[in-house]
Amino acid sequence: MTDIIHLLPDSVANQIAAGEVVQRPASALKELLENSIDAGATEVTVIIREAGKSLIQVVDNGCGMSERDARMCFERHATSKITKADDLLAIRTLGFRGEALASIASVARVELMTRRIGDEIGSRVVVEGTELKSQTPVSCPTGTSVSVKNLFFNVPARRNFLKSNTLELKYILEEFFRIALVNPAVAFALYNQDKILHRLPHGKLKQRIINLFGASYGQKLVPLEQNTDLVNLSGFIGKPEFAKKTKGEQYFFTNGRYMRSPYLHHAVENAFRELISPDAFPSYFIFMEVDPTTIDVNIHPTKTEINFQDFKSIYSILFAAVKLAIGKFTLSPRIDFEVEPSMDPPPLPTGTPVRQPAITINADYNPFDTKGKNRFRVETPADVQKDALHHFYHETTEGAPVTQKQELISDAAKATASEQFNYFQLNNTFLVTHTRRGVVVIDQQHAHERILYERFLNTVSRPDHSRQQLLIPVTLRLNSDDLQLLEGWKDYFSDVGFEISAFGRDSILVSAVPVDSASTDPKNMIESLLESIKTALPDNKSSRQQILARSLAKRSAIRRGKKLEPAEIRSIIENLMACHVPDLSPEGKPTLLVLSFDDLMLKFRY
C-alpha cells in the first residue's frame, strides 16, 4: 500500500490560512492598517474601490522595508515581532504571527512599494496568488504602499459569498474606526470611489471621537480615569441622557488593540442600569492598559478576543470606574478647553441649496370634527370597518370546518358591530369583552401592534396619504455605519410614510413621519428602527417592508399599564377584529385569549 499522508503545497496552506485571517475586504484592511501602525506611521491614507472587492490600498509614511524584507514579508510565518516562544507573553504590537500578507497574497493580486528613510531607491514587489511575479527597484516616497486588487479572484466561491457593496463598506468603516480611535496621534484619510469619506488630523482622543461621530459629542462625553495595580482605565463614556437606541458606539481597547468582550460590556451596562431605558445602549470608548504577561491575545485568528487572567477583578474595577464617572459629571459643569475652534460643526457642502422651512397644510382637516377619532389614530371609516368585519366573518365561517377559537373570534367580530357591544379594561393591560358563546381577553399592546403592522403594510402603496408633516423638521446625526444602512433602506422608509433627506455630511433631516407614529419622538424612533433592522438582517424570511412595518408597529403601539378611555378600548377591539390575522401579533405572540362558556362551566364543575 502507498502512503496517504503528505504535506500540503504552500499555496494551499496559505489559502487555508486566508480563510481564517481574510474573511472579507475589511479583514484585509485591518491587517494592512495594523502593519502601518507597527511601522511607526504618522500619516495613513486608505483608498477603497467597490467596497474593497477591486482595490484596497494603504499608503503610510512609516519606516519602510529593505529589498530583502520586501520579499520576505510575503512568506508565511515571517515576522519581525517575535523570535522565541516567550515573546508571545509580552506582545505590544498589533501584528506578530506573520500570516497577514502571505494570506492576503494567496487570494489576491498584491503590489507593494516601499522605501526606508536612508535608502535612495525603493523596492516594488508584485505577488499574485502566492506566486512572485516580479521584484524591481522603484522610485517612491518614504514608507510603504500596499495595493490589494481583485480580492478572492482565484477563489470564486469565497467571492460569491461576499455581501453587497453597502454592507461590505459598512464592515470596512467599522475596522477603520477601530484603528483610528486607538491611534489619535496618527492622521488618517479614507477615500471611497475617489471621494473623501473621512479626513482625520492629528489630535487627542476627544477630538478624534468628535471627528468620527460628530461635533455634538463634545457635549455628550464624560471622562473616565481609574488606575490600579491590575489595570489602568482611561477614555470616555456617554452621558446617560444621550444613550441611543442603536448599537455601534461601544469600544474596548486593551494595550492599543481593539477587542470584543460581552462580559466587560455587561459591567458597563450594569453601571448604567436605572439611568437609561432597557432598550437603549450607552456609548463608551474605554482603554485598558494591563501587563502583557497577564493576557493572551493569540486565542483567535482575527485577534479581536483577549483572555485575562483575572477577568472578575477587572469587571469589578470597570463597573466602579464607570459609576464614579457618571456620578462626577452631575456634580458641576465643566468648561472644555481641549476642543479646538476647528471642531465646530462644518458648513454645508458646496452647492447644497438652502431651503426655507415649509409647512404642508391639509386643507380638508377640521379640528372640530372628532367623530370616530381618538388619540391613537387606530380607527377606520365606518364603511371600511363594516366591510372588513364582513370579510373576516365570511372567511372564518365559510369553507373548511372552523375551530372553536375561530368561532369565538367570529362572534366577537360580529358583536363589535352591534350597539349592545360591552367591554372594559382590566389592570390597565387587558381589554375584556364577551359574545353569546364566551369571553374574549385581549392584550392591548399586542393587539395595537397587530393593528399598526397591517396599517403600515397597507400604506406602502399610498405613503403620501399616511404621512404626517412635522411642524419643525428634526435633524438627526448618525454615524457612518447607520448612514450607510439608512441609505440602503431609504426607499422603504419612504414607503411607510417617512420623509428623510440628507443634511450635511453625517446628518439627516426628518420632515415627515407615519401618521400612526406621530406621537413618538422621531429621533428615538429612527434609532430604534435602525437597530431592529440590524437584528433582522440575517432573517431572509421577511421582506424589507415587513421588517420595517413590524419594528415600527412595536415602537408606536400603546404599552401595557396605559389607562384607556372607553372610546379607545372600543376602537382597538373593533380594529383588531378587522385585521387579517387578529389572534397573533406581528412577532407571533397571542393577542387574545378566548374562553367559551362551556369551558367556564367545566372549570366550576357544573
BELKALIN-V37690 format. One record per helix or strand of 3 or more residues. SS is the DSSP state (A for helix, B for strand). FROM is the first residue (numbers start at 1). TO is the last residue. Records with the same first field share a line. If there is no record, write none. Layout:
SS = FROM-TO  FROM-TO
This chain:
A = 10-21  25-38  50-52  67-72  85-90  100-106  156-160  165-182  205-213  215-218  240-242  262-272  292-294  311-329  341-343  382-397  404-415  444-466  480-495  515-517  522-536  544-556  566-577  597-603
B = 43-49  55-60  109-115  122-128  131-138  143-149  187-192  195-200  221-227  232-238  250-254  257-259  284-289  423-426  430-434  438-443  467-477  499-502  507-514  592-596
